[in-house]
Amino acid sequence: MSSPAPRTVITFGTFDVFHVGHLKVIERAAALGDRLVVGVSADELNLRKKGREPVFSQGERLAIVAALKPVDEVFVEESLELKRHYIQQYAADVLVMGDDWAGKFDEFGDICEVVYLARTPAISTTALIEKISGGS
């Protein structure tokens, strides 16, 4: 009897100023399958998405995420419009996103399961950057 095909999970993020919230999302995403693929937002995509450049470069963020035990593969996410392509390219069975994106990726339910995970309360990269820079 053959074993079931491994379940591939894919998730995306900037993963700048890496914190415990990032780690929890990655661990929870990995627990939903056998293989975890992570798309790390390109510097240019982050600039378009958030209106600022990341603190850590694309190469540094890729290296940090790739070094995490639950992560099997990383790649650069060049565009939000390419999500369907990335899901298909990596043969993902599950797309995991933070619940701040709830409903925005339901259209991919035709090719994979879509799961929105609750964010870790009271932590965000933006808040950390403001705290470090002497803001709020």
C-alpha positions as CSV (number, residue, x, y, z in Angstrom):
1,M,0.0,0.0,0.0
2,S,1.5,3.4,-1.0
3,S,1.7,6.2,1.5
4,P,-0.3,9.4,0.9
5,A,1.4,12.1,-1.0
6,P,3.2,14.7,1.3
7,R,1.1,17.8,1.9
8,T,2.9,21.0,0.8
9,V,2.1,24.2,2.7
10,I,3.0,27.7,1.3
11,T,3.0,31.0,3.1
12,F,4.2,34.5,2.3
13,G,5.6,37.5,4.2
14,T,8.2,40.1,4.5
15,F,9.7,38.6,7.7
16,D,11.5,41.9,8.4
17,V,12.9,42.4,12.0
18,F,12.2,38.8,12.7
19,H,10.2,38.3,15.9
20,V,8.4,35.6,17.8
21,G,5.1,36.3,15.9
22,H,6.9,35.4,12.7
23,L,8.2,32.2,14.2
24,K,4.8,31.2,15.5
25,V,3.2,31.6,12.1
26,I,5.9,29.5,10.5
27,E,5.6,26.8,13.1
28,R,1.8,26.7,12.8
29,A,1.9,26.7,9.0
30,A,4.4,23.8,9.0
31,A,2.2,21.8,11.3
32,L,-0.5,21.8,8.6
33,G,1.5,19.7,6.2
34,D,4.7,17.8,5.6
35,R,6.7,20.4,3.6
36,L,6.7,24.2,4.1
37,V,7.6,26.6,1.3
38,V,7.9,30.3,2.2
39,G,7.8,33.2,-0.2
40,V,9.7,36.2,1.2
41,S,8.6,39.5,-0.2
42,A,11.1,41.2,-2.5
43,D,12.5,44.6,-1.3
44,E,10.6,46.3,-4.2
45,L,7.3,44.5,-3.3
46,N,7.7,45.5,0.3
47,L,8.2,49.1,-0.8
48,R,5.0,49.0,-2.9
49,K,3.0,47.2,-0.2
50,K,4.1,49.1,2.9
51,G,5.5,52.3,1.6
52,R,9.0,51.7,3.2
53,E,12.0,49.6,2.5
54,P,12.6,46.7,4.8
55,V,15.2,47.1,7.6
56,F,16.9,43.9,6.6
57,S,17.7,43.3,2.9
58,Q,16.0,40.7,0.8
59,G,19.1,38.4,1.0
60,E,19.3,38.7,4.8
61,R,15.6,38.0,5.2
62,L,15.8,34.9,2.9
63,A,18.8,33.6,4.9
64,I,17.0,34.0,8.2
65,V,13.8,32.3,7.0
66,A,15.8,29.5,5.2
67,A,17.7,28.7,8.5
68,L,14.5,27.9,10.4
69,K,14.0,24.2,11.1
70,P,10.4,24.0,9.9
71,V,11.2,25.7,6.5
72,D,12.0,23.3,3.6
73,E,12.3,25.9,0.8
74,V,12.3,29.7,0.4
75,F,11.9,31.9,-2.7
76,V,11.5,35.6,-3.5
77,E,7.9,36.7,-3.9
78,E,8.1,39.4,-6.6
79,S,4.5,40.3,-6.9
80,L,1.2,39.8,-5.1
81,E,-0.4,39.2,-8.5
82,L,1.7,36.0,-8.9
83,K,0.2,34.1,-5.9
84,R,-1.7,31.7,-8.0
85,H,1.5,31.0,-10.1
86,Y,3.5,30.4,-6.9
87,I,0.9,28.0,-5.4
88,Q,0.9,26.0,-8.6
89,Q,4.7,26.2,-9.1
90,Y,5.3,24.7,-5.7
91,A,2.3,22.3,-5.9
92,A,0.9,23.7,-2.7
93,D,-2.0,21.9,-1.0
94,V,-2.5,24.6,1.6
95,L,-2.0,28.4,1.5
96,V,-1.5,29.9,4.9
97,M,-1.9,33.7,5.5
98,G,-2.3,35.9,8.6
99,D,-5.8,36.7,9.5
100,D,-5.2,40.4,8.6
101,W,-5.6,39.1,5.0
102,A,-8.8,37.2,5.8
103,G,-11.0,36.7,2.8
104,K,-8.5,38.3,0.4
105,F,-7.2,34.9,-0.9
106,D,-10.4,32.9,-0.9
107,E,-10.2,32.8,-4.8
108,F,-7.4,30.2,-4.5
109,G,-9.8,27.8,-2.8
110,D,-10.2,26.2,-6.3
111,I,-6.6,25.0,-6.3
112,C,-5.7,24.6,-2.6
113,E,-7.1,24.9,0.9
114,V,-6.8,28.4,2.2
115,V,-6.1,28.9,6.0
116,Y,-5.9,32.3,7.8
117,L,-4.0,32.1,11.1
118,A,-4.6,34.6,13.9
119,R,-1.6,36.9,14.4
120,T,0.3,36.9,17.7
121,P,-1.3,39.6,19.8
122,A,0.6,42.8,20.6
123,I,3.5,42.3,18.3
124,S,4.2,43.7,14.8
125,T,7.2,44.6,12.9
126,T,5.9,48.2,12.4
127,A,5.4,48.6,16.2
128,L,8.9,47.2,16.8
129,I,10.5,49.6,14.3
130,E,8.7,52.5,15.9
131,K,9.8,51.4,19.4
132,I,13.4,51.0,18.4
133,S,13.5,54.3,16.6
134,G,12.2,56.1,19.6
135,G,8.7,56.5,18.4
136,S,5.7,55.4,20.5
